Amino acid sequence: MAHIIDGKSISAQLRQSVTEQVAVLRSQHEITPGLAVVLVGENPASQVYVKNKIIQTANAGMNSYCHRLSAEVSEEELLNLVEHLNADPSVNGILVQLPLPDQIDSDKVISMIDPNKDVDGFHVMNAGRLTVGLDGLVPCTPVGCIILLKSYLNDLTGCNAVIVGRSNIVGKPLAALLLREHCTVTIAHSRTRNLAQVCRQADILIAAVGRPEMVKGDWVKPGSTVIDVGINRIEGDGGKTRLVGDVDYQEASEVAGAITPVPGGVGPMTIACLLQNTLRAACLQNGIQVPHV
Ligand code: NDP
């Protein structure tokens, strides 16, 4: 059976480390990092994510500002709010929870966020910096995946990494980070031919697809490391719903050398990395050296 990479405990360590650095920032520089979260509409999953982000931000000793807007809000109103947050010195990080309602162009909203406050790392400026290897704010979920991989493998140099999924928030930034770690990277997607065969070549297999339990045990190379980014709610026994990943955990854990569970794998890392990015943003905006956490 595969080693279970415990995202819960690894994220708890990261949050603890961020909390300690936030206390140092306050005592040495009288600065308390602030994160503004904007939630538009009533999407139930978004409400849960935002609630968790607010709680964890406060637990880390940071200021948390939540802006809840109705699902009918106009694009102009949302852009005005972002401009206001850009100008507010108490706000170091801005996160607009996606997805946004149809009347709003998400790309336009993201491009309005000050890149220095873009703690999601979605602004084209930060995406570009990541691609060319410059420092910037990097998307949280991919950073969380790298931390989990290194916790088990230590050095990723030379590994054959296959990512299934090419989104701007997971697949593409993760590919850039894995290249930085000297992996040989393949990004697969819905048009990839012989997907199972491609996956079987992977020393590191990452699923970020949004399809419940799609990656089967016979797609996994024996002894490889499997990171499951997917979060899918499906019908369970007795009419109750339960969360599963994009990997068939039962099957894959019998073949892989190590695997992340869902829940308790990548999910908790995303929030911990958001806190880390907020701390980073506060330091950069105040000309303070970013602490190593
Ligand atoms: P997107 O829907 O933006 O992208 C999905 C990707 O999967 C696309 O590139 C798509 O290919 C590819 N894909 C879809 N179907 C197939 C298929 N049958 N075979 C091969 N590739 C396929 O999703 P996200 O990247 O936003 O999210 C992916 C998953 O990760 C979701 O389950 C989401 O909930 C989860 N997630 C979890 C987070 C966490 O904190 N743990 C954070 C963010 C996301 P194509 O481009 O060709 O359409």
Residues whose N, C-alpha, C, O or C-beta is under 5 A from the ligand:
A	BS01	NDP	T141 V164 G165 R166 S167 V170 H189 S190 R191 A208 V209 G210 V229 G230 I231 N232 V266 G267 T270
